[in-house]
């Protein structure tokens, strides 16, 4: 697999389209950090890291509206790809959906949202946009 983060995002996207409640994803440290950011910002209901297999598994409970059954994640898309990395400074941090979405950025301080990176005045690689 050449891009495990794109695989992570695709598994989440496919699970939302199929109205699954839980999605299992092979674990890595960057995927765990992205999952934590999604949980902190309220895009997923819960998560659990299971290390009983060789690489480990991340179980993510997806969040849906109780009445309309719409997912909390409308769109999740990869920005920086292995063949074309996208870096940004804190001043040039993009706004996602006019401030209603988030951009997940990996910085020297760790994985965080675009707003947190701007507040800490650090730039980094844009991983994905979530809205």
N, C-alpha and C positions, 0 to 999 in steps of 0.2 A: 504494500500500500504506500503510495507516494505522498498522500496528504491526509493524515489521520484526523486533523481538525475538521476538514471538509466532510469526512465520513461521519464525525460526531454530529455536525450540523445537519447533514442529510438524514441521519437516523432520527433526530428530533423532529425535523420537518415532516418526514414520512409518518411518524407516529401520530403527529397532530392531524394530518390529513386522514388517517385511518381511525381517528378518535380513540386511540389507545390511552389508557390511564398511566401505564408504566412503560418505560423504554430502558433496555439494558444496553450499555455501551462499554467496549473494552477500555480499561482505565490507563491513564498516563497522568503525570503531574500537571501538565498544562490543561488537560481536560478537567481535572479536579478543580483547578483554580477558576476555569470558565464556569463550571457548575456552581461554585460558591458565589460568584458574582451574579449569576442568573437568579439564585435563591435570595440573595440579599436585596435585589431590586424587585422581587415579587413576580418574576416571570414563570417560576416553577413552584410547585406546592412543597416538595420535599426531595431529599436525595439521600442515598446511602452508598458508602464505599465498602465493597466486599473484596477482601484480599485472600479468599480461600482458593482461588484458581491461580494459574501461573502468573498472568499479568494483572489480575484483578478486574473487577467489574464495577461500573457505576450504575446504580439503579436510580432513575429519575422519575418522580411522580409529577406528571404534567398537570397544569392548572387550567381549569375550565370554569366559565361562568355558570352558576347553578341553574339559571332559568333559560338563558339563550343557548347554552352549551358551546359558546365560542371560546376558543383558546386565548389565553393571556398573551401568547406569542402570535402576532399576526404575520410577521415576516422576520426571517433570520437568514442572513446572507454573508458569505465569506468575502472579505475584502483583499487581504494580503494572501497571495498564493505562492507556492514554492518557486515558480518560475518568474514571478513578478511581485516582489516584496513592496509593501506600501508603508512608508515611515512618515511620521508627522511630528512637528514640534508642538509645544504646548500652546503657542500663539495661533497655529494653523489647524487646531483640532476641529474636525468637521462637526456640524450639527446634524443629528439624525431626526428626520421628520419634524424639523423646526423645533427641536428640543423635546419632543414627546418620546423619542426612542433613545437608545444608548448605543455607543460604540464601545466595544471591549478592546482594550489596548494592553499590550504587554510592554512594561517599562523596566528600568533598572530597579525600581521599587517594588516590582511584582505586577500581577495582573489586576487591572482596575478599569473602571468606566472612564469615559472621556471627561466627564465633569470632575471626577476625583483627580485625574492626571493634570487637568488645567489648574485645579486648586493647589496641587503640590508643585506646579510649574515644572513638570517633566513631560517629555515626549516619548515616543516609542513606535512599535509596529502595530498597525491597525489589524486586529484579528477578524472581527465581524461586526455587523450592524444588527441590532435587535429592536423591533418595534411591535 
